[in-house]
Structures are given as structure tokens and as C-alpha cells.
Amino acid sequence: MNDSVYVGNAGKDAALDRGWLLGHFKDASDPRHSEDVEIKWGVHPRGDERAQWVTGEARTALLVLISGRFRVELPGRDVVLTEQGDYVVWGRGVDHSWYAEEESVVLTVRWPSVPGYKVEERDEVDENESAAGHDHSRSTAAS
């Protein structure tokens, strides 16, 4: 097999790396390493939500609904994706979060691939916020 070719399954591979299939975070020798783009296969149970809003976004993103019902929260509006193939694109500087209204599968493409956006696992965030005395209820976009 050629070292510059990788064949896999999005569902299986995504489970190994919090959904991420391609991006700067893969080893430089891996054909899935890219500093130009990131791709995520997100499998979200009903009620799953982003632990915190992304602020100061330096990337452009495309999120496509594969199955389920998925809400993308943006400043001043929420976008609910309901039909397979529904998608939303947001650019640099647009803060965002998300919430799975039903069990959902989404494909996210972001560019460029830059470090610094990893969110701690929910249990770690909850423990850190509890220890600091912060309220960790879900924030929502303004209507």
C-alpha cells in the first residue's frame, strides 16, 4: 500500500479521534494531515451540545446534515438543519455553538486547519467550572 493513501470508514475512524478525520492534528506522516482543511464526522446523541461557544473564530466552516435534526447557534439567530443535505456556512469571526435536537450525524469541513480550538471533555469542563464556582448551564444565541 502506498504511504500517501489512506482508506477508512468515517464512523469507525471518527470514534478514535473525537470525530476528526483530517486536519493539522494528524501526524505529519499520515495522509490525513492537512494544514489547509479539517474534516469531522460528528455523531451526536439527542441533547448533545458544544461545551462552550467558539469565539474569535479564525476559520470558515461548512456543516452538512447527514441525518437527524441539528441546531447551529450563531449570534442573533439559530439555524435548524432538518433534511439530509441541509447545510450552513459561516465565516471567520462568527461565534458559534451547536445542539443536537435529535440523534444526528453531521459532516463539518473547516479551513484553514489551525490549532487552538480544542474544547475539554464535558466532565473536565463541569469539574473545572464547579471547582471555580461557575454556573455551567448551556448558553444560547440571542433570538
N, C-alpha and C positions, 0 to 999 in steps of 0.2 A: 504494500500500500504506500502511496506517495505521502510524504510528511506534510504536504500542503493541502491535503484533502481530509475532511472530517465528515463522517456520516453518522447521524444520530437520530434520536427521537426527541422532539421538543418536550413532551410530557415527562419522559424519564430523565433527560439531561437537566431540565429546569429544576427538578426536585433536588438536584445535587448542589445548586448554587443560587438559592432563593429566587429562582425563575430566570436568571440571566443566562443567555445562550452565547452572547457575543459582546465584546467590549474591551476597554483598556485593562480591566481587571483579570482577564485570562492571561496565562503565562505567555511571554513573548514568543515562545517556540510553538505555541498552539495556533492552528489556522483560524481559530475563533477570536484571536487577539486583534483588536482594532482600536485605534485612537480616533477614527473618523465617525464611528456609529456604534450604538448599543442596541441590542435586541433582547426583549424579555418575553417569555411565555408565562403569563401570570394566571395561576389557578387560585381562585378566591372563593372560600365558602361564604354562604349568606351571612351578612353582618360584618364581614372583614372590612377593615378600614386602615388607611395610612396612619401611622402612629403620630405623625405631625405634618403640618403643611410644609411644602418646599417653598422657600423664599429665596429671592436673589437668583432665580433660575438663569443659568448661562447657556442653556441648550434649547433647541427646538424639539418638540415631541409630536408623535403621531400615535394615537391609541385606537386600536380596532377591536370591536366586539366580535368574538368568535361564538360565544354562547352565553346565555344568562341575561341579566339586567344590571347595568353598571353605571354608577353616577360619578362623573368627574366634576369636582368642585373648583370653581375659578372665581376670582374676585368679581363680585356683583352678579354672578349667575352660576347655576348648576346646569350641566348637560347630562341628560339621561340617555344612555345607549340601550335600545330595546330590541333591535332586529340585527341578526347576523350581518356583519359588514358595516354597521353604523360606525362612524369614527369621528374623532375630534382631533384637531391640530392646534397647538398653542406654541407661541414663540418665546424667545429669550425675554426674560424679565417678567413673565407671567407666573405669579404664585399659583400653586395648585395643591389639591389633595384628592382623595377618591374614597368611594364607599360601594361595596358590593351589595346591591339591593336583593339579589338572588345569587345562588351559586353561579359563578361566572368564570369564563376563560377569556382573556384579552391578550392581544399582541401589541407590545409597545416598541416603537422604534424611536431612538433619541440620537441627536447629533449636535455637536461632536461628542465623543466619549471622553469625559473629564472626571477626575477623581474629586471626592469631597461631598457626595450626596448620599452616602450610606446612612440609613436610619437604623438605630439599635433595635434589636428584637423587642417586641411589646413587653415581655416580662421584665427586661432590663430597664426599659423606659419607665414602666409603672413603679418599679422598685426605686429608681433614682428620683422620680417625682415625689413619691410617698416620703422618701427619706428627707427630701428638701421641703416638704410641706406644701407642694403644689397640687392644685386641682388638675386631674388628668382626664376630664371629660372631653368628648370629641368637639372640636371647633368646627363651625360650618361657615360657608361663604355667605356674604350678605345677599339678601334677596333683591 
